[in-house]
Amino acid sequence: MTSDVTTAPGAHLAHRVLRAVASVLLYSAAAVAAWLLWPTNLGGCTTLTIVSGHSMEPTYETGDLVVSRCGEPQVGDVVVYRPDELDGGRIIHRLIGGDGTNGWVVQGDNNDWTDPFAPTNDQVLGVAQLHVAKVGLVGRLVASPWVFGSCLLIAGALLVWPSSRDEDDTDDADPTPAPASGPDPAADDLPTGTPAVDDDGTRRPALTPAGG
C-alpha cells in the first residue's frame, strides 16, 4: 500500500517566515545583550568589578561582582573610578561629597577616612547598578576582552551557520520525479501470433506459443 503525502503550497512559506522572525528576534536579543554588557575597556558603557578587600563591607564583600553603568554620578552613589595616580587601578567606593567638576569626596563604607583621591567625572567609569555575591571567578572571565570577544564570535557563527532543516527545505522545494521504469506498454499491445516488423519494413515470422 502506497501513501502519498502532499504538502500544502503555503506550508514552506509559513515555515520560512517563522524562521525569519525567530532569527530577527534572536539577533535583536544578542544586540541588546551586547549593548548592555559591552565593557568600557572595549569602548562600551559597562564596567564589571570584582570586589577585593574589606573597605565596602557590609555592602560588598570580597569576591562579589558589581556591575556599573556610565551615567551622571550623585552624592550617595557607589562608583567605580580610576585615579591617575594608580596607573590603571580601579577603586569602588561611595561618593559622600564634592562634585564632578572640582572632584568628588569618596569613602569606603567600612573606612573611617576618605580616599586620598578626588576623582572628577572623567575618572568615574560608572555608577553601581547591580550586585551579585560570590561570582568573582565568572566575572573575571566575562570581563576579559578575549573571552568576551570569543563568545561574540561563537554566537555569531551559530546564528549564521545553516541548520540541517534549512538544507531539507531546500531539497524539498523543487522535487524532480524519477523516470518510471518497467516494460514498454506498447510491447503488450501486439496480440500473440502477430508478425513483427523491423525498422526497415521486413516482416519477421510471428511467434506462436508452444503447446503443452
C-alpha positions in Angstrom: 0.0 0.0 0.0 1.5 3.3 -1.0 0.7 6.6 0.8 1.4 10.0 -0.9 1.8 12.9 1.4 1.3 16.2 -0.3 2.5 19.4 1.5 0.3 22.5 1.1 2.0 25.2 -1.1 1.9 27.7 1.7 3.4 25.4 4.3 7.0 26.0 3.3 6.4 29.8 3.0 4.9 29.9 6.5 7.8 27.8 7.9 10.3 30.2 6.3 8.5 33.2 7.7 8.5 31.8 11.2 12.2 31.0 11.0 13.0 34.5 9.7 11.0 36.1 12.6 12.8 33.9 15.1 16.2 34.8 13.6 15.3 38.6 13.8 14.3 38.2 17.5 17.5 36.3 18.3 19.7 38.9 16.5 17.9 41.7 18.4 18.3 40.0 21.7 22.0 39.4 21.0 22.4 43.1 20.1 20.7 44.3 23.2 22.8 42.0 25.4 26.0 43.1 23.7 25.0 46.8 24.2 24.2 46.2 27.9 27.3 44.1 28.7 29.9 45.7 26.3 32.8 46.6 28.7 34.3 50.0 28.9 37.8 48.7 28.0 36.2 47.8 24.6 34.5 51.2 24.2 31.3 50.2 25.9 29.4 51.6 28.9 29.5 48.7 31.3 32.2 48.0 34.0 32.4 44.7 35.8 34.3 44.9 39.1 35.3 42.1 41.4 35.5 43.4 44.9 38.7 42.8 46.7 39.2 43.9 50.3 37.0 44.9 53.2 36.6 48.7 52.7 33.0 48.3 51.4 31.7 45.8 53.9 28.9 45.1 54.7 27.6 46.5 51.3 30.1 44.4 49.2 32.5 41.6 50.2 35.5 40.1 48.6 34.6 38.1 45.5 31.3 39.9 44.9 30.6 41.1 41.3 29.4 44.7 40.9 28.0 45.8 37.5 28.2 49.6 37.0 27.0 51.7 34.1 28.1 55.0 32.8 25.9 57.9 33.9 25.7 61.1 35.9 27.0 60.3 39.5 25.5 61.9 42.5 26.4 62.1 46.2 25.4 58.8 47.8 26.2 56.7 44.7 28.7 53.9 44.8 31.0 54.5 41.8 34.0 52.8 40.2 36.7 55.3 39.4 40.2 55.1 38.1 42.6 57.7 39.6 45.6 58.7 37.5 47.9 58.0 40.4 47.2 54.3 40.4 48.2 53.7 36.8 45.1 51.9 35.7 43.9 50.6 39.1 40.2 50.9 40.0 38.5 51.7 43.2 34.9 51.1 44.1 33.7 53.5 46.9 30.8 55.8 47.8 30.6 59.5 46.9 30.0 61.4 50.2 30.6 65.0 48.9 32.1 67.2 46.3 31.1 67.4 42.6 32.2 66.0 39.3 34.0 69.2 38.2 36.2 70.0 41.1 36.5 66.5 42.4 34.4 64.1 44.5 34.9 63.2 48.1 35.0 59.4 48.2 35.0 56.9 51.1 34.6 53.2 51.7 31.6 52.2 53.7 33.8 50.4 56.2 36.5 53.1 56.4 36.9 55.9 58.9 38.8 58.0 56.4 38.2 59.4 53.0 40.1 58.4 49.9 43.3 60.4 49.1 42.0 61.0 45.6 39.4 63.5 44.4 38.2 62.0 41.1 36.3 64.1 38.6 33.5 62.7 36.3 36.1 62.0 33.6 37.7 59.5 36.0 34.5 57.8 37.1 33.9 54.7 35.0 30.4 54.0 36.1 27.7 54.0 38.9 27.0 50.7 40.6 23.7 49.2 39.3 23.8 45.5 40.1 25.5 43.4 42.8 25.9 39.6 42.5 27.5 37.9 45.5 30.4 35.5 45.2 30.7 35.2 41.5 34.2 36.7 41.2 35.7 34.0 39.0 32.9 34.1 36.5 33.0 37.9 36.5 36.8 37.9 35.8 36.2 35.6 32.8 33.4 37.7 31.4 35.4 40.9 31.9 38.3 39.6 29.9 38.3 41.1 26.4 39.5 37.9 24.8 36.7 35.8 26.4 34.0 38.4 25.7 35.1 38.7 22.0 35.3 34.9 21.6 31.8 34.5 23.0 30.5 37.0 20.5 32.3 35.3 17.6 30.8 31.9 18.6 27.3 33.3 19.0 27.6 35.0 15.6 28.8 31.7 14.0 25.9 29.8 15.5 23.4 32.3 14.2 24.9 32.3 10.6 25.6 28.6 10.3 22.8 26.9 8.2 20.9 24.2 10.0 20.1 20.8 8.6 16.4 21.8 8.5 17.3 24.6 6.0 19.0 22.0 3.8 16.0 19.7 4.0 13.7 22.6 3.0 15.9 23.4 0.0 15.8 19.8 -1.1 12.0 19.6 -0.8 11.3 22.9 -2.5 11.7 21.5 -6.1 11.5 17.7 -6.2 12.3 16.1 -9.5 10.2 13.0 -10.2 12.2 9.9 -11.1 11.5 8.4 -14.5 9.2 5.4 -14.5 10.8 2.1 -15.1 9.3 -1.1 -16.4 8.3 -2.9 -19.6 7.2 -0.8 -22.6 3.4 -0.7 -22.7 3.5 -0.7 -26.5 5.0 -4.2 -26.4 1.9 -5.6 -24.8 -0.4 -4.2 -27.5 0.6 -6.8 -30.1 -1.5 -10.0 -29.7 0.2 -13.3 -29.8 0.9 -14.5 -33.3 1.1 -11.0 -34.8 4.1 -10.7 -37.1 6.7 -8.2 -36.0 8.0 -5.6 -38.4 11.7 -4.4 -38.3 12.7 -0.8 -38.8 13.5 -1.4 -42.5 10.0 -2.9 -43.1 11.0 -6.6 -43.1 8.4 -8.8 -41.6 9.5 -11.4 -39.2 7.7 -14.6 -38.6 5.1 -14.5 -35.8 5.9 -16.3 -32.5 3.3 -18.9 -31.7 3.1 -20.1 -28.1 4.3 -23.7 -27.7 1.7 -26.2 -26.8 1.9 -28.3 -23.7 
